[in-house]
Amino acid sequence: MNLKERLMADLKEAMRRGDVTRRDTIRMARAVVLNAEIARQHEADDQEVQQLLAQEIKRRLEAIELFRRGGRDDLVRTEEAQLAVLREYL
């Protein structure tokens, strides 16, 4: 099972369990991959998917830092939950 297939299987499982954070994070990750495939005009392999997910992890880390500085603990928790889900795929 490649990484894109795993994302889809995990999305279905998260939907069955009602895990909103996991569902939304995986949907976002799949959208990032799809947009990259459209821009590059070829299907992404596992290495490219991992690179895209690593970029999303970096964005989450930057957002966490900014939200902490702004005193937005609610958004920090949300970003940290998404970060944990994304790290499972690297």
URDANOR-V898952 format. One record per pair of residues at least 6 apart in sequence whose ideal C-beta (glycine too) atoms are under 6 Angstrom apart, sorted by the first residue. I is the first residue (numbers start at 1). J is the second residue. D is the distance in Angstrom with one decimal. If there is no record, write none. Layout:
BEGIN
i = {I	I}
j = {J	J}
d = {D	D}
END
This chain:
BEGIN
i = {2	3	3	7	7	10	11	14	14	15	21	22	25	25	32	33	33	33	36	36	37	37	50	53	53	56	57	60	60	60	63	64	64	67	67	68}
j = {46	46	49	26	30	26	26	22	23	23	81	85	82	85	52	44	49	52	44	52	43	44	90	86	89	86	86	79	82	83	79	76	79	75	76	76}
d = {5.5	4.6	4.5	5.6	5.5	5.7	4.5	4.0	4.2	5.5	4.8	5.4	4.5	4.2	5.3	5.6	5.6	5.7	6.0	5.6	5.8	5.2	6.0	5.6	5.3	5.7	5.1	5.1	5.8	4.4	5.0	5.5	4.8	4.3	4.7	5.7}
END
